[in-house]
Amino acid sequence: MPKTKATDPGSPRAPRSRAVTSPPERPFWQAKALAEMSPVEWESLCDGCGRCCMLKIEDEDTGEVHLTRLSCKLLDLGSCRCKDYPNRHAEVPDCLKLDLAKVQSLAWLPHTCAYRALSEGRDLAWWHPLVSGDPETVHQAGISVREWATPESPAKLRSMERYLIVDWEEMDQV
């Protein structure tokens, strides 16, 4: 019977090779601060809920902002995405461009907003498309405005108060 060497791969005494695996890479939103994100990463944080595209009324005396069920004319209520995002400021000059300072100062941003959540040290929710891999989960979870928003029209704008949302946080429970 031939002798086997310890270095012979068929030998029971041969050292076993161990595959070296690196730890799984954390997703960018967990690995980076909002200020460190690239423009593409920043834009991908938008979950497509459409809530920030709802028209707002500001109380001139108190500065308090009241949200309505009326959506911006550029909001596609099926997808809850802007119909012309790259050119939206030409059509809607007061359309807001979210940046870190605004995320940290706009009290009306919903609790569910990814920008707000990350700014407050929370993680993205299970229904966020970056987590679920599916843009429909934001709608399936009832977070988007798909089921209850109304498109703006000149007639509706004249009676905006009729479309006020009394408690946005209450809407987060719907």
Secondary structure, DSSP 8 states (H G I E B T S, - for coil): -----TTSTTSTTS-------------HHHHS-GGG--HHHHHHT--S--GGGEEEEE-TTT--EEEEEEE-TTEETTTTEETTGGGHHHH-TT-----HHHHHH-TTS-TT-HHHHHHTT----TTSHHHHS-TTHHHHTT-SSTTT-EE--HHHHHTGGGGB-S-HHHHTT-
